[in-house]
Amino acid sequence: MANIKSAKKRILVNQKRADRNKAVKSGVKTAIKKVNAAVAANDKAAASTALVAATSAINKAATKGVYHKNTASRKVSRLAQAVNKMA
């Protein structure tokens, strides 16, 4: 365990940020699963609405620094491609 005050604070701040990042990533994964489930069910309307929600969640995560912008872009691209293939 750290003895220095600043080191103790670093531990607390790092834990808080890790928890926040984990929550954001979990939300993104859930949104992606909803899109994939709609695509698997061949439900175009549900897939489109889920895609909009997932894209928003992924872009917010990238803005917050949870995901790198290229990673976020790749995730959005793959989801959009899956939804567009349904048509």
N, CA, C and O atoms as CSV, one atom per row, in Angstrom:
chain,resi,resn,atom,element,x,y,z
A,1,MET,N,N,0.843,-1.191,0.000
A,1,MET,CA,C,0.000,0.000,0.000
A,1,MET,C,C,0.880,1.242,0.000
A,1,MET,O,O,1.945,1.266,0.617
A,2,ALA,N,N,0.422,2.263,-0.694
A,2,ALA,CA,C,1.192,3.498,-0.816
A,2,ALA,C,C,1.205,4.263,0.506
A,2,ALA,O,O,0.228,4.244,1.255
A,3,ASN,N,N,2.316,4.931,0.781
A,3,ASN,CA,C,2.449,5.753,1.979
A,3,ASN,C,C,2.310,7.232,1.660
A,3,ASN,O,O,1.882,8.016,2.508
A,4,ILE,N,N,2.664,7.612,0.455
A,4,ILE,CA,C,2.652,9.021,0.077
A,4,ILE,C,C,1.238,9.438,-0.303
A,4,ILE,O,O,0.512,8.704,-0.974
A,5,LYS,N,N,0.864,10.639,0.143
A,5,LYS,CA,C,-0.503,11.135,-0.063
A,5,LYS,C,C,-0.879,11.174,-1.547
A,5,LYS,O,O,-1.982,10.772,-1.917
A,6,SER,N,N,0.020,11.651,-2.386
A,6,SER,CA,C,-0.282,11.757,-3.820
A,6,SER,C,C,-0.437,10.368,-4.452
A,6,SER,O,O,-1.237,10.191,-5.371
A,7,ALA,N,N,0.315,9.401,-3.969
A,7,ALA,CA,C,0.211,8.032,-4.489
A,7,ALA,C,C,-1.125,7.414,-4.095
A,7,ALA,O,O,-1.731,6.678,-4.873
A,8,LYS,N,N,-1.582,7.719,-2.876
A,8,LYS,CA,C,-2.890,7.228,-2.431
A,8,LYS,C,C,-3.997,7.815,-3.298
A,8,LYS,O,O,-4.941,7.123,-3.681
A,9,LYS,N,N,-3.862,9.109,-3.601
A,9,LYS,CA,C,-4.871,9.764,-4.439
A,9,LYS,C,C,-4.866,9.146,-5.837
A,9,LYS,O,O,-5.929,8.899,-6.406
A,10,ARG,N,N,-3.685,8.897,-6.391
A,10,ARG,CA,C,-3.580,8.283,-7.721
A,10,ARG,C,C,-4.340,6.956,-7.753
A,10,ARG,O,O,-5.062,6.667,-8.706
A,11,ILE,N,N,-4.168,6.149,-6.695
A,11,ILE,CA,C,-4.843,4.855,-6.628
A,11,ILE,C,C,-6.358,5.042,-6.671
A,11,ILE,O,O,-7.054,4.339,-7.403
A,12,LEU,N,N,-6.862,5.987,-5.888
A,12,LEU,CA,C,-8.301,6.248,-5.852
A,12,LEU,C,C,-8.819,6.756,-7.197
A,12,LEU,O,O,-9.848,6.292,-7.687
A,13,VAL,N,N,-8.110,7.698,-7.780
A,13,VAL,CA,C,-8.535,8.285,-9.046
A,13,VAL,C,C,-8.496,7.237,-10.163
A,13,VAL,O,O,-9.413,7.159,-10.981
A,14,ASN,N,N,-7.431,6.436,-10.191
A,14,ASN,CA,C,-7.324,5.386,-11.210
A,14,ASN,C,C,-8.464,4.385,-11.095
A,14,ASN,O,O,-9.015,3.948,-12.105
A,15,GLN,N,N,-8.817,4.022,-9.870
A,15,GLN,CA,C,-9.913,3.071,-9.663
A,15,GLN,C,C,-11.239,3.660,-10.135
A,15,GLN,O,O,-12.048,2.977,-10.762
A,16,LYS,N,N,-11.447,4.934,-9.823
A,16,LYS,CA,C,-12.686,5.601,-10.222
A,16,LYS,C,C,-12.798,5.663,-11.741
A,16,LYS,O,O,-13.866,5.405,-12.298
A,17,ARG,N,N,-11.706,6.002,-12.407
A,17,ARG,CA,C,-11.705,6.074,-13.867
A,17,ARG,C,C,-11.893,4.703,-14.498
A,17,ARG,O,O,-12.599,4.560,-15.496
A,18,ALA,N,N,-11.252,3.689,-13.903
A,18,ALA,CA,C,-11.387,2.324,-14.422
A,18,ALA,C,C,-12.839,1.859,-14.327
A,18,ALA,O,O,-13.354,1.222,-15.246
A,19,ASP,N,N,-13.491,2.178,-13.222
A,19,ASP,CA,C,-14.900,1.797,-13.043
A,19,ASP,C,C,-15.788,2.507,-14.060
A,19,ASP,O,O,-16.707,1.911,-14.620
A,20,ARG,N,N,-15.502,3.785,-14.291
A,20,ARG,CA,C,-16.297,4.551,-15.257
A,20,ARG,C,C,-16.088,4.005,-16.666
A,20,ARG,O,O,-17.045,3.857,-17.425
A,21,ASN,N,N,-14.839,3.705,-17.015
A,21,ASN,CA,C,-14.540,3.146,-18.338
A,21,ASN,C,C,-15.218,1.789,-18.523
A,21,ASN,O,O,-15.733,1.479,-19.598
A,22,LYS,N,N,-15.208,0.993,-17.468
A,22,LYS,CA,C,-15.833,-0.331,-17.537
A,22,LYS,C,C,-17.331,-0.199,-17.792
A,22,LYS,O,O,-17.894,-0.961,-18.579
A,23,ALA,N,N,-17.980,0.760,-17.133
A,23,ALA,CA,C,-19.409,0.977,-17.321
A,23,ALA,C,C,-19.718,1.413,-18.748
A,23,ALA,O,O,-20.687,0.944,-19.345
A,24,VAL,N,N,-18.900,2.305,-19.295
A,24,VAL,CA,C,-19.103,2.793,-20.659
A,24,VAL,C,C,-18.911,1.656,-21.657
A,24,VAL,O,O,-19.712,1.497,-22.578
A,25,LYS,N,N,-17.854,0.867,-21.480
A,25,LYS,CA,C,-17.590,-0.260,-22.384
A,25,LYS,C,C,-18.724,-1.283,-22.330
A,25,LYS,O,O,-19.121,-1.838,-23.354
A,26,SER,N,N,-19.230,-1.523,-21.140
A,26,SER,CA,C,-20.325,-2.472,-20.973
A,26,SER,C,C,-21.563,-1.990,-21.721
A,26,SER,O,O,-22.254,-2.782,-22.361
A,27,GLY,N,N,-21.842,-0.693,-21.641
A,27,GLY,CA,C,-22.983,-0.123,-22.360
A,27,GLY,C,C,-22.833,-0.258,-23.865
A,27,GLY,O,O,-23.799,-0.546,-24.573
A,28,VAL,N,N,-21.625,-0.051,-24.344
A,28,VAL,CA,C,-21.359,-0.181,-25.782
A,28,VAL,C,C,-21.563,-1.627,-26.222
A,28,VAL,O,O,-22.177,-1.884,-27.258
A,29,LYS,N,N,-21.045,-2.572,-25.433
A,29,LYS,CA,C,-21.194,-3.990,-25.776
A,29,LYS,C,C,-22.664,-4.390,-25.828
A,29,LYS,O,O,-23.075,-5.146,-26.708
A,30,THR,N,N,-23.457,-3.881,-24.881
A,30,THR,CA,C,-24.885,-4.175,-24.857
A,30,THR,C,C,-25.559,-3.635,-26.112
A,30,THR,O,O,-26.384,-4.320,-26.718
A,31,ALA,N,N,-25.215,-2.414,-26.505
A,31,ALA,CA,C,-25.801,-1.801,-27.697
A,31,ALA,C,C,-25.443,-2.602,-28.945
A,31,ALA,O,O,-26.277,-2.793,-29.830
A,32,ILE,N,N,-24.195,-3.068,-29.010
A,32,ILE,CA,C,-23.753,-3.872,-30.161
A,32,ILE,C,C,-24.517,-5.200,-30.210
A,32,ILE,O,O,-24.908,-5.656,-31.285
A,33,LYS,N,N,-24.727,-5.818,-29.039
A,33,LYS,CA,C,-25.465,-7.083,-28.983
A,33,LYS,C,C,-26.901,-6.894,-29.469
A,33,LYS,O,O,-27.455,-7.775,-30.126
A,34,LYS,N,N,-27.506,-5.744,-29.145
A,34,LYS,CA,C,-28.880,-5.483,-29.592
A,34,LYS,C,C,-28.944,-5.390,-31.116
A,34,LYS,O,O,-29.879,-5.898,-31.734
A,35,VAL,N,N,-27.954,-4.743,-31.713
A,35,VAL,CA,C,-27.914,-4.639,-33.177
A,35,VAL,C,C,-27.743,-6.032,-33.780
A,35,VAL,O,O,-28.460,-6.399,-34.711
A,36,ASN,N,N,-26.803,-6.801,-33.255
A,36,ASN,CA,C,-26.547,-8.141,-33.784
A,36,ASN,C,C,-27.762,-9.060,-33.624
A,36,ASN,O,O,-28.040,-9.884,-34.495
A,37,ALA,N,N,-28.479,-8.914,-32.510
A,37,ALA,CA,C,-29.675,-9.728,-32.287
A,37,ALA,C,C,-30.755,-9.374,-33.305
A,37,ALA,O,O,-31.437,-10.259,-33.820
A,38,ALA,N,N,-30.913,-8.076,-33.597
A,38,ALA,CA,C,-31.916,-7.634,-34.569
A,38,ALA,C,C,-31.547,-8.114,-35.971
A,38,ALA,O,O,-32.420,-8.488,-36.754
A,39,VAL,N,N,-30.256,-8.101,-36.282
A,39,VAL,CA,C,-29.798,-8.579,-37.592
A,39,VAL,C,C,-30.042,-10.083,-37.709
A,39,VAL,O,O,-30.472,-10.570,-38.754
A,40,ALA,N,N,-29.764,-10.812,-36.631
A,40,ALA,CA,C,-29.974,-12.262,-36.642
A,40,ALA,C,C,-31.458,-12.605,-36.793
A,40,ALA,O,O,-31.814,-13.597,-37.430
A,41,ALA,N,N,-32.323,-11.766,-36.193
A,41,ALA,CA,C,-33.771,-11.984,-36.278
A,41,ALA,C,C,-34.334,-11.479,-37.602
A,41,ALA,O,O,-35.518,-11.660,-37.888
A,42,ASN,N,N,-33.481,-10.843,-38.409
A,42,ASN,CA,C,-33.873,-10.294,-39.714
A,42,ASN,C,C,-34.948,-9.217,-39.577
A,42,ASN,O,O,-35.855,-9.121,-40.404
A,43,ASP,N,N,-34.833,-8.406,-38.521
A,43,ASP,CA,C,-35.783,-7.323,-38.260
A,43,ASP,C,C,-35.134,-5.999,-38.641
A,43,ASP,O,O,-34.382,-5.417,-37.859
A,44,LYS,N,N,-35.431,-5.527,-39.853
A,44,LYS,CA,C,-34.769,-4.339,-40.408
A,44,LYS,C,C,-35.035,-3.085,-39.568
A,44,LYS,O,O,-34.118,-2.306,-39.308
A,45,ALA,N,N,-36.284,-2.890,-39.144
A,45,ALA,CA,C,-36.646,-1.684,-38.381
A,45,ALA,C,C,-35.922,-1.646,-37.038
A,45,ALA,O,O,-35.352,-0.623,-36.660
A,46,ALA,N,N,-35.947,-2.752,-36.332
A,46,ALA,CA,C,-35.286,-2.814,-35.027
A,46,ALA,C,C,-33.776,-2.657,-35.177
A,46,ALA,O,O,-33.123,-2.021,-34.350
A,47,ALA,N,N,-33.231,-3.239,-36.235
A,47,ALA,CA,C,-31.789,-3.143,-36.468
A,47,ALA,C,C,-31.381,-1.701,-36.729
A,47,ALA,O,O,-30.342,-1.248,-36.248
A,48,SER,N,N,-32.196,-0.980,-37.490
A,48,SER,CA,C,-31.885,0.422,-37.803
A,48,SER,C,C,-31.909,1.296,-36.553
A,48,SER,O,O,-31.010,2.109,-36.341
A,49,THR,N,N,-32.938,1.126,-35.728
A,49,THR,CA,C,-33.016,1.934,-34.502
A,49,THR,C,C,-31.898,1.563,-33.535
A,49,THR,O,O,-31.319,2.433,-32.884
A,50,ALA,N,N,-31.592,0.258,-33.441
A,50,ALA,CA,C,-30.509,-0.187,-32.561
A,50,ALA,C,C,-29.169,0.321,-33.067
A,50,ALA,O,O,-28.282,0.637,-32.275
A,51,LEU,N,N,-29.019,0.400,-34.393
A,51,LEU,CA,C,-27.767,0.892,-34.984
A,51,LEU,C,C,-27.534,2.352,-34.604
A,51,LEU,O,O,-26.413,2.737,-34.271
A,52,VAL,N,N,-28.590,3.163,-34.653
A,52,VAL,CA,C,-28.465,4.576,-34.289
A,52,VAL,C,C,-28.030,4.707,-32.831
A,52,VAL,O,O,-27.146,5.501,-32.510
A,53,ALA,N,N,-28.654,3.925,-31.953
A,53,ALA,CA,C,-28.314,3.968,-30.523
A,53,ALA,C,C,-26.882,3.492,-30.284
A,53,ALA,O,O,-26.147,4.086,-29.495
A,54,ALA,N,N,-26.495,2.425,-30.966
A,54,ALA,CA,C,-25.151,1.876,-30.793
A,54,ALA,C,C,-24.093,2.846,-31.306
A,54,ALA,O,O,-23.054,3.037,-30.673
A,55,THR,N,N,-24.365,3.458,-32.461
A,55,THR,CA,C,-23.426,4.428,-33.028
A,55,THR,C,C,-23.212,5.587,-32.066
A,55,THR,O,O,-22.086,6.041,-31.861
A,56,SER,N,N,-24.306,6.058,-31.479
A,56,SER,CA,C,-24.224,7.155,-30.512
A,56,SER,C,C,-23.381,6.754,-29.300
A,56,SER,O,O,-22.519,7.513,-28.857
A,57,ALA,N,N,-23.635,5.569,-28.776
A,57,ALA,CA,C,-22.900,5.094,-27.597
A,57,ALA,C,C,-21.413,4.936,-27.900
A,57,ALA,O,O,-20.565,5.298,-27.084
A,58,ILE,N,N,-21.102,4.396,-29.076
A,58,ILE,CA,C,-19.696,4.176,-29.460
A,58,ILE,C,C,-18.985,5.512,-29.634
A,58,ILE,O,O,-17.855,5.679,-29.174
A,59,ASN,N,N,-19.642,6.468,-30.297
A,59,ASN,CA,C,-19.020,7.777,-30.512
A,59,ASN,C,C,-18.806,8.525,-29.202
A,59,ASN,O,O,-17.800,9.216,-29.040
A,60,LYS,N,N,-19.742,8.394,-28.268
A,60,LYS,CA,C,-19.573,9.023,-26.951
A,60,LYS,C,C,-18.384,8.406,-26.220
A,60,LYS,O,O,-17.611,9.109,-25.570
A,61,ALA,N,N,-18.247,7.091,-26.332
A,61,ALA,CA,C,-17.124,6.406,-25.681
A,61,ALA,C,C,-15.802,6.877,-26.277
A,61,ALA,O,O,-14.820,7.050,-25.555
A,62,ALA,N,N,-15.775,7.082,-27.594
A,62,ALA,CA,C,-14.548,7.559,-28.248
A,62,ALA,C,C,-14.233,8.987,-27.813
A,62,ALA,O,O,-13.072,9.336,-27.602
A,63,THR,N,N,-15.266,9.804,-27.680
A,63,THR,CA,C,-15.078,11.192,-27.246
A,63,THR,C,C,-14.513,11.247,-25.829
A,63,THR,O,O,-13.675,12.095,-25.522
A,64,LYS,N,N,-14.969,10.350,-24.975
A,64,LYS,CA,C,-14.501,10.304,-23.587
A,64,LYS,C,C,-13.123,9.680,-23.451
A,64,LYS,O,O,-12.507,9.750,-22.388
A,65,GLY,N,N,-12.631,9.062,-24.538
A,65,GLY,CA,C,-11.306,8.470,-24.497
A,65,GLY,C,C,-11.305,7.023,-24.055
A,65,GLY,O,O,-10.246,6.457,-23.783
A,66,VAL,N,N,-12.481,6.417,-23.980
A,66,VAL,CA,C,-12.554,5.010,-23.589
A,66,VAL,C,C,-12.070,4.134,-24.738
A,66,VAL,O,O,-11.351,3.156,-24.531
A,67,TYR,N,N,-12.479,4.504,-25.965
A,67,TYR,CA,C,-12.019,3.816,-27.167
A,67,TYR,C,C,-11.201,4.780,-28.009
A,67,TYR,O,O,-11.463,5.983,-28.013
A,68,HIS,N,N,-10.209,4.257,-28.724
A,68,HIS,CA,C,-9.481,5.041,-29.713
A,68,HIS,C,C,-10.439,5.337,-30.859
A,68,HIS,O,O,-11.333,4.541,-31.144
A,69,LYS,N,N,-10.256,6.478,-31.519
A,69,LYS,CA,C,-11.201,6.882,-32.560
A,69,LYS,C,C,-11.264,5.890,-33.713
A,69,LYS,O,O,-12.327,5.704,-34.305
A,70,ASN,N,N,-10.141,5.247,-34.043
A,70,ASN,CA,C,-10.148,4.261,-35.128
A,70,ASN,C,C,-10.891,2.984,-34.714
A,70,ASN,O,O,-11.561,2.356,-35.533
A,71,THR,N,N,-10.766,2.614,-33.456
A,71,THR,CA,C,-11.484,1.451,-32.949
A,71,THR,C,C,-12.983,1.710,-33.003
A,71,THR,O,O,-13.759,0.853,-33.427
A,72,ALA,N,N,-13.378,2.900,-32.571
A,72,ALA,CA,C,-14.796,3.270,-32.596
A,72,ALA,C,C,-15.312,3.276,-34.028
A,72,ALA,O,O,-16.402,2.777,-34.306
A,73,SER,N,N,-14.529,3.840,-34.925
A,73,SER,CA,C,-14.915,3.905,-36.327
A,73,SER,C,C,-15.082,2.507,-36.912
A,73,SER,O,O,-16.016,2.257,-37.674
A,74,ARG,N,N,-14.190,1.609,-36.563
A,74,ARG,CA,C,-14.257,0.231,-37.057
A,74,ARG,C,C,-15.518,-0.467,-36.552
A,74,ARG,O,O,-16.192,-1.165,-37.308
A,75,LYS,N,N,-15.832,-0.276,-35.275
A,75,LYS,CA,C,-17.029,-0.894,-34.698
A,75,LYS,C,C,-18.294,-0.388,-35.390
A,75,LYS,O,O,-19.178,-1.173,-35.731
A,76,VAL,N,N,-18.376,0.930,-35.593
A,76,VAL,CA,C,-19.541,1.523,-36.255
A,76,VAL,C,C,-19.647,1.006,-37.680
A,76,VAL,O,O,-20.738,0.668,-38.141
A,77,SER,N,N,-18.532,0.942,-38.372
A,77,SER,CA,C,-18.515,0.494,-39.760
A,77,SER,C,C,-19.010,-0.936,-39.889
A,77,SER,O,O,-19.802,-1.242,-40.781
A,78,ARG,N,N,-18.552,-1.809,-39.012
A,78,ARG,CA,C,-18.959,-3.210,-39.077
A,78,ARG,C,C,-20.444,-3.381,-38.783
A,78,ARG,O,O,-21.119,-4.199,-39.408
A,79,LEU,N,N,-20.953,-2.595,-37.817
A,79,LEU,CA,C,-22.380,-2.674,-37.509
A,79,LEU,C,C,-23.218,-2.172,-38.683
A,79,LEU,O,O,-24.204,-2.801,-39.066
A,80,ALA,N,N,-22.820,-1.042,-39.245
A,80,ALA,CA,C,-23.547,-0.465,-40.383
A,80,ALA,C,C,-23.533,-1.429,-41.558
A,80,ALA,O,O,-24.539,-1.586,-42.249
A,81,GLN,N,N,-22.411,-2.065,-41.783
A,81,GLN,CA,C,-22.278,-3.022,-42.883
A,81,GLN,C,C,-23.229,-4.211,-42.672
A,81,GLN,O,O,-23.864,-4.682,-43.615
A,82,ALA,N,N,-23.316,-4.681,-41.438
A,82,ALA,CA,C,-24.205,-5.815,-41.143
A,82,ALA,C,C,-25.661,-5.449,-41.373
A,82,ALA,O,O,-26.430,-6.249,-41.905
A,83,VAL,N,N,-26.047,-4.223,-40.965
A,83,VAL,CA,C,-27.433,-3.776,-41.147
A,83,VAL,C,C,-27.737,-3.549,-42.620
A,83,VAL,O,O,-28.822,-3.887,-43.094
A,84,ASN,N,N,-26.783,-2.979,-43.343
A,84,ASN,CA,C,-27.012,-2.691,-44.769
A,84,ASN,C,C,-27.099,-3.964,-45.605
A,84,ASN,O,O,-27.763,-3.980,-46.642
A,85,LYS,N,N,-26.433,-5.032,-45.162
A,85,LYS,CA,C,-26.493,-6.299,-45.899
A,85,LYS,C,C,-27.892,-6.930,-45.853
A,85,LYS,O,O,-28.240,-7.759,-46.694
A,86,MET,N,N,-28.680,-6.524,-44.859
A,86,MET,CA,C,-30.027,-7.084,-44.705
A,86,MET,C,C,-30.947,-6.660,-45.843
A,86,MET,O,O,-31.853,-7.406,-46.214
A,87,ALA,N,N,-30.725,-5.478,-46.398
A,87,ALA,CA,C,-31.632,-4.918,-47.392
A,87,ALA,C,C,-31.645,-5.711,-48.698
A,87,ALA,O,O,-32.366,-5.354,-49.630
